[in-house]
Amino acid sequence: MPIEQDNSDDYGEREMVFDYLDDLRDSGLTNMFGAGPYVQREFGLDKQTARAYLGEWMRTFASRHPS
């Protein structure tokens, strides 16, 4: 389920979640496939929304972080 980017609030939340996931990845605290519950707790999101953000973050990681 892709996250809509036409709503500025959703876009802002998306950016905050992506920044959080980048930091979580850099910390090495968890394997990113297990990051959904971290996003749920940090942002008060339901499981489906947290997984949607995580999936989008994973799909777009390479384009946002070119080597």
Secondary structure, DSSP 8 states (H G I E B T S, - for coil): -----SSHHHHHHHHHHHHHHHHHHHHTSS-GGG-HHHHHHHHT--HHHHHHHHHHHHHHHHHHS--
